[in-house]
Amino acid sequence: MTFRVCFVCTGNICRSPMAESVFRARVEEAGLDDLIEVDSAGTGGWHEGDGADPRTVAVLEEHGYEIDHTARQFQPSWFARLDLVIALDSGHLRALRRLAPTEQDAAKVRLLRSYDPAAGPDLDVPDPYYGGMDGFEECLEMVEAASTGLLAAVREHVEGQAA
């Protein structure tokens, strides 16, 4: 049974495609790519059909990650097929929980940095869109740090299902 994870930010061109690429790489490194499906979306459709922001692509490629991305808007009907919806900041978390058709669907929504024990009280991944490359580098660092804990949680769930 496939475990499905969707990362969500505002426009699906910066933070969520970055998180998707990093987490997909972690899943592949762990040999779990047959069991875990990873994608991303935005709370809004402003960039639907566009590729990832060139700065996102540059930072990912510089750090050895692959990206092949087309932006899309998150749809409430997706909750039925998703196991986990990962919000990149608290605004996304609130928006996604409002979209959730049921309480069980709302419970699937979590903040990415909640999986990073060193994150501290502020669990938002800041939006790098209006800044320089340093914001994209900072975003990648936060995503990488949280991806380790997220993979451990998902692995535990997937291996628990297989048992």
C-alpha positions as CSV (number, residue, x, y, z in Angstrom):
1,M,0.0,0.0,0.0
2,T,1.5,3.4,-1.1
3,F,1.8,6.2,1.5
4,R,1.1,9.5,-0.1
5,V,2.6,12.8,1.0
6,C,1.9,16.3,-0.5
7,F,3.8,19.4,0.5
8,V,1.9,22.7,0.2
9,C,3.0,26.3,0.2
10,T,1.4,29.4,-1.4
11,G,2.1,29.3,-5.1
12,N,3.9,25.9,-5.5
13,I,7.0,27.4,-7.0
14,C,9.4,27.9,-4.1
15,R,9.1,26.1,-0.8
16,S,6.8,23.1,-1.6
17,P,8.7,22.0,-4.7
18,M,11.9,22.3,-2.7
19,A,10.4,20.2,0.0
20,E,9.1,17.7,-2.5
21,S,12.5,17.3,-4.2
22,V,14.4,16.9,-0.9
23,F,12.0,14.5,0.6
24,R,11.8,12.4,-2.6
25,A,15.6,12.2,-2.5
26,R,15.5,11.0,1.1
27,V,12.8,8.4,0.3
28,E,14.9,7.1,-2.6
29,E,18.1,7.0,-0.5
30,A,16.1,4.9,2.1
31,G,14.9,2.5,-0.7
32,L,11.3,3.4,0.1
33,D,10.3,4.9,-3.3
34,D,8.1,1.9,-4.0
35,L,6.1,2.6,-0.8
36,I,6.0,6.4,-0.6
37,E,4.7,8.8,-3.2
38,V,5.7,12.5,-2.9
39,D,4.2,15.5,-4.6
40,S,3.4,19.2,-4.0
41,A,0.8,21.9,-4.6
42,G,-0.1,25.5,-3.7
43,T,-3.0,26.9,-1.7
44,G,-3.5,29.3,-4.7
45,G,-3.5,28.8,-8.4
46,W,-1.6,31.9,-9.4
47,H,1.4,29.9,-10.8
48,E,-0.5,26.9,-12.1
49,G,1.3,25.4,-15.0
50,D,4.6,27.2,-14.3
51,G,7.9,25.6,-13.4
52,A,9.6,26.1,-10.1
53,D,11.2,29.5,-9.4
54,P,14.6,29.5,-11.1
55,R,16.2,30.3,-7.7
56,T,14.7,27.2,-6.3
57,V,16.0,25.2,-9.2
58,A,19.5,26.7,-8.8
59,V,19.7,26.0,-5.1
60,L,18.4,22.4,-5.5
61,E,20.8,21.6,-8.3
62,E,23.7,23.2,-6.5
63,H,23.1,20.8,-3.7
64,G,22.6,17.7,-5.9
65,Y,18.8,17.5,-5.9
66,E,16.8,16.8,-9.1
67,I,13.6,18.8,-9.9
68,D,11.0,18.4,-12.6
69,H,8.1,20.5,-11.5
70,T,4.9,22.0,-12.7
71,A,2.9,24.1,-10.2
72,R,-0.7,23.2,-9.4
73,Q,-3.3,24.2,-6.8
74,F,-4.3,21.9,-4.0
75,Q,-7.8,20.5,-4.3
76,P,-9.9,19.5,-1.3
77,S,-10.8,16.2,-3.1
78,W,-7.2,15.1,-2.8
79,F,-7.5,14.6,0.9
80,A,-9.2,11.2,0.2
81,R,-6.1,9.8,-1.5
82,L,-3.4,11.5,0.7
83,D,-2.0,10.2,4.0
84,L,-0.2,13.3,5.0
85,V,-0.4,17.0,3.9
86,I,2.6,19.0,4.9
87,A,2.2,22.7,5.2
88,L,5.2,25.0,4.9
89,D,3.9,27.7,7.3
90,S,1.1,28.3,9.7
91,G,-1.0,30.2,7.1
92,H,-1.0,27.2,4.9
93,L,-1.8,24.9,7.8
94,R,-4.9,27.0,8.6
95,A,-6.0,27.2,5.0
96,L,-5.6,23.5,4.4
97,R,-7.5,22.6,7.6
98,R,-10.3,24.9,6.5
99,L,-10.4,23.0,3.1
100,A,-10.5,19.6,4.7
101,P,-13.9,17.9,4.2
102,T,-13.7,16.0,7.5
103,E,-12.0,16.1,10.9
104,Q,-10.0,13.1,9.9
105,D,-8.7,14.9,6.8
106,A,-7.9,18.0,8.8
107,A,-5.8,15.8,11.1
108,K,-3.6,14.8,8.1
109,V,-2.3,18.4,7.9
110,R,1.0,19.0,9.7
111,L,3.7,21.7,9.7
112,L,7.0,20.5,8.1
113,R,9.2,21.9,10.8
114,S,7.2,20.1,13.5
115,Y,9.4,17.1,12.4
116,D,12.6,19.0,13.3
117,P,13.3,18.7,17.0
118,A,15.8,21.6,16.8
119,A,13.3,24.0,15.1
120,G,12.2,25.9,18.3
121,P,8.9,27.6,18.7
122,D,8.6,29.2,15.2
123,L,7.7,26.4,12.8
124,D,7.2,28.5,9.7
125,V,9.5,28.1,6.7
126,P,9.8,31.8,5.6
127,D,8.8,32.6,2.0
128,P,12.0,33.3,0.1
129,Y,10.2,34.6,-3.0
130,Y,10.7,38.4,-2.5
131,G,14.3,38.1,-1.2
132,G,17.7,37.0,-2.5
133,M,19.4,33.7,-2.9
134,D,20.3,33.6,0.8
135,G,16.5,33.1,1.6
136,F,16.4,30.1,-0.7
137,E,19.5,28.6,0.9
138,E,17.9,29.1,4.4
139,C,14.7,27.5,3.1
140,L,16.7,24.5,1.9
141,E,18.5,24.1,5.3
142,M,15.1,24.1,7.1
143,V,13.6,21.6,4.6
144,E,16.6,19.3,4.9
145,A,16.6,19.4,8.7
146,A,12.9,18.6,8.9
147,S,13.0,15.9,6.2
148,T,15.0,13.6,8.4
149,G,12.4,13.5,11.1
150,L,9.6,13.3,8.6
151,L,11.2,10.3,6.9
152,A,11.5,8.6,10.2
153,A,7.8,9.2,11.0
154,V,6.7,8.0,7.6
155,R,9.0,5.0,7.6
156,E,7.6,4.0,11.0
157,H,4.1,4.1,9.6
158,V,5.0,2.3,6.3
159,E,6.9,-0.4,8.1
160,G,4.1,-0.8,10.7
161,Q,1.7,-1.4,7.8
162,A,3.9,-4.0,6.3
163,A,4.3,-5.9,9.6
